Amino acid sequence: MILKALYAGLGSISDSWLSYLVTRDDVEIAGLIDLNQETALKKKEKYNLSCPVFSDIETALSNGSFDVLIDNIVPSGRLELAEKALSNGLHVLSEKPLASSMKEGLEINRLSRKYDRNFFVMQNRRYNTNMFTFRNAIINGSAGKTGYLSAEFMLGPHFGGFREEMESPLLIDMAIHTFDQARFLLNCNPVSVYCHEYNPAGSWYKGNASAVCVFEFENNIVFSYQGSWCANGFNTSWDSSWRAIAENGSILWDGTNLPVSDIPVEKIICDFNGHKGCINEMITCLHENRMASTSSFDNIYSLAMVFASIKSSKENKKIYIKELLED
């Protein structure tokens, strides 16, 4: 079966999707949506597409038949777009984050249930050979039961623009990647968090560009996160630097090379890396009528880690994740 896709949002991130989607024979890009028609037309030409271009989803839906919406728009418009797509029978494949607030994320889940359509979220950092190898060593290897996981994320990008004006740029715009990786690695969900956000000397961000978080996970596992977007020198990779401590040994991953350990580690190959891996998983799940590992129902826990951390920092107390998941 060929899935007819309506593609919304043709900004720079769309290249990470389109460059792979156009190589698949089970997906047809059947329509493009962007407020900027010139941008859409340039992408149409770049990828040699023959589909029509629209400025809004209402016009697109009234002029074509589609199976799935691919959402690359800004998060603030995600809920409105999702409601229009899901209520018209389309599944949704979305860039991260799931939503711009917990309330909107929970509403997307409600709509997904109501209309019996899937909403899958891009979490590309789950998909690479090093990550698969690290995860396998933690949950299937000879390390034994894991008690502690840590991630250190230290970079100093000068983005300019909106990120440098945000109240919580690190937690809102970046930390969800590492938080979602932690959930993937441990194969369980967070219970609580205590977080301290701060903006250190030398920061070029208006808001808090650094944070320290201590999460309690199921199975009595502690996950600690130390992150900064204004760290000068000795930077980690974008995939963070990790340590897992288990009953029989420790496993280290620098985020770039294969994990190392004082116990045997089996290399697990990921056939499709990054965006390709997650897109392949989502599309395969649609064909096989099963839930993707990054469905909105799963990803709501990664989103909750972000907003629980911010709430903890503001209120200076431990926050229980279930408080944010109550509808």
N, C-alpha and C positions, 0 to 999 in steps of 0.2 A: 504493500500500500504506500502510495506517495502522499505525504502530508503537505497540504497547501498552507503555507505560512504567510501571515500578515505581519510585516516587520515595522515596529514603531520606534523611532528615535535613531537618527543616523549620525550621531556624534562620533568621536574618535574611538570609543569602545566598540562600536559596531564592526570595526575591521577585525577584531578578535573573534567575532561570531561569523560574519559573512565569509571571511577567507576560508573557513572550514565548511560552512553550510553549502556553499556552491559546489563543493567537491562530492557531495553525497547524492546518490541517485534515488533516495527515498524522501527527499525534501524538495519542494518547489517554492521559491520565493515568489508569491503570487500577488503581492502588493506592498508598497512602501508608504509609511506615514512620517511626515516631519513638518513642523510649522514653517521651516525654511525650505521652500520648494527647490531652491538652487542647490542646497546641500543634498537633498534627496536625489536630484537629477545627476549630480556628480557621482554619487555612490552607485546609482543605476548604471551609469556609463562605466565606472571603474570595474564593476563585476559583471558586465555584459548581460544585464538583466533585461527582460522584455515585459516586465509587469507594469501596471499603472502606478501612478504616484498620487497620494492624497494628502490633504492638510489636516484631516481629523478622522477619527475612527468611525464616526457615524456615517460619513460619506462612503468610506471604504466598505463597511458592512452592507450598505444598501446597494452597492455596485459589484459585489463579488461574493463568492462562497469560500470559506476558509476553515481549516481544522484547528489551527493553533496561532496564537499571538506571541510574537517575540518582543519583549518589552525591554528597551534600552533607554527609556526616558528618565528624567530626573525623579528621584524617589518621592518627592512631594506630590507628583501626579499619579503615582502607582495605583492607589486604591480606586480612584475614579476610572482609570483605564481598565483595571482588573474587573470591576463590576460590569462594564459594558461588554467586555470580551466573554467573561464567564456566563453572563446571562443570555448571551447569544450562542452558547454552545461551544465556545472555543476553549481549549486548554491554553495555559499561559506558561511560557518559559521566560524567566525574568533575570535581569542582572541583579546583583546584590546592591543594597540590602533588600530584604523582604518588604520592608516598609519604613517610613520615616518616624514611626512611633509604635509603641506596643498596641495601642488602641487600634491603629490601622492594620497592624499585622494580624491581630485577632479577628478583625472584620473580614480580612481576605480569607482567612480560614473558614469563617462562617459562610461566606459566599461560595467557597469551593465545595463545602458540604451541600449547601442548598441546591446548587446547580449540577452537582455530581461531575465536576470538571477538575482537572489537576492544575495546581499552581506549583511549578518547580523553580528553584532558585539557584543561580550560579554561585558555586563555591569552588572556584578553579584551583585553589591551593591544596585541595585534597588530592589532586590528581597528578602525581609524578612517582617515578620508581623509588626515589629516596623516601618519600612519605609512606608509600605502600610497605616498604621494607621496615621502616621504623614502627609502623602500626603493627605489622605482623609479629615483630620481636616483642612488643608490649603485650599483645593479647593472645598470641598463639605460640610464642617461643618458649625457651627454657628458663626465662628470667623469673618465672613464678609470679605471684600476685604483686601488682604495682601499688605502691603506697604514695608516691610523690612524682609529680610532673612539673617541670618549670620551663618557661619560655622567656627569653630576653630579646627584645626588639629595640634596637638602637640605630636610628638613622637620622640624617639631618637634611632632608630635601627642602629646597627653596622653591616652593610652588608658585608663590604669589597668589593673587586672587582670593577667592572666598575662603579657602582653608585657613589662611592666615588671619581671618577675621572671625572664625568660628569660636564658640564658647568652649567646646570640647573637641578639638580637631582630631586628636589621636583616637579617642574612644569612639567617636561617632563615625569617622571616615575610614579608619584603618583597623582597629582592634578586632572587629568582627571576624576578620580573616584568621587571626591567631586563636581567637576564642572557638571558632568553628573547628579549626584544626585540632584543638585540645579535645573537643567532644568526639571527633572522628578517631583520634588516637586511642582514647580511653574506652570508647564504645559504651559510654554511659553519660548521664546528664548532670548538670550542676544543681546543687541544693541551695547554696548561699554564697554571698561575697561580701568582703570588706575591702573597700577601695579608697585610696588617697590620690586625688588628682593634684597636680601642681604645675607651675610654669617656672622653670629654673632660670638662673642668671644666664644671660646671653641669648635667651630665646627671642626669635623674630616673629613669634605668634602672639596674637592678642589674647587668646584664650589659653587654657591649660593644655600644653603640648606633651605632657608627661604624666605617667600614672603607675602606681603599684597596686596590684590586686591580689588578694588571696581568696581563692574559691574552694569551697568544700564540694566535692562531687559525691555521687552515689558510691557505695562500696568503701566508704571511709578514705577516699583518695583526696589529697590536697593538690591543687594546681595553683602555682604562683606565676604571676605575669609582671614583668618589669618592662615598661615601654617608654620610648621617647622619640619624638619627631624633631628634636632640636639637639641631637647628640653629635658633637664634633669629634671626629677621630675614632678609629677602631670600631667601625660600624659592623653590625651583623648583616646577614642577608635579609632580603624582604620576607623570607620564610621563617625568620627568627632563628635563634640558637636554643637548642633544647637539651634537657636532661630528664631521663626517667630512672627512678630508683625503685627496684623491685626486690623480692625476697632473696634472689640468688645472684644479683649483680645489677650493674647500671648500664644504660644505653645512652650515648651522646649522639646528637645530630646537629651539625653546624648550619643546616638549612641549605647547603650547596652540594656537599658530597654525600656518599653513602654513610649511614650511621656506623658508629664504631662501638664496641662493647667488650667487656671482659667475659662474655658468654657467647656461644655461637649465634650468629645472625644470618638468616637465609635471605638472599636477594629476591625480591618480588617485583616482577616487571610490570610496569604500567604501559599499556600499548598506546594510549593517547594521553598526552600530557596537557596540563593547564586547561584552558577553555575547551579544547578539543575533547578532553576526557569527560568533562562534565556535560557538555552538549551531547556527546555520544551516549552517555548514560541516560540522560533525560529522554532523548528520542527513542532509544531502545525500549525504555519503560513504557512510552506511549504505544509503541507497536505491540508490546507484550501485555498491555493492560495491567501493569503493576506499578507500585509506588516507587518513585525515585528516592535515593538516600538523602537527597537535598530537597524533598518536598517541603511545602510551607509548614506542614504539621510537624516536621522535624526541625526545620530551620528556625521556628519561633523560639526555640531554646537558645540558639546562638544570638538572636536578636535580644532576648531577655537578658543575656549576660552583659550586653552593652548598656542597656538602660538601667539594669540593677546596679551596675558599677557606678554610673553617674549619680543615681539616687543615693547610693551609699556614701559617696564622697560629699555630696551636698548636705546630707543629714548626719554625717559622721557616726554611722552605726552599721552593723551587719544587716544586710538585706536578704530575705529569703526569696528565691526565684519564684516560688509558687504564688507569691503576692502579686507578681506582675502578670501571671498567666490566668488569673481569675477573671472571667469575662463578666 
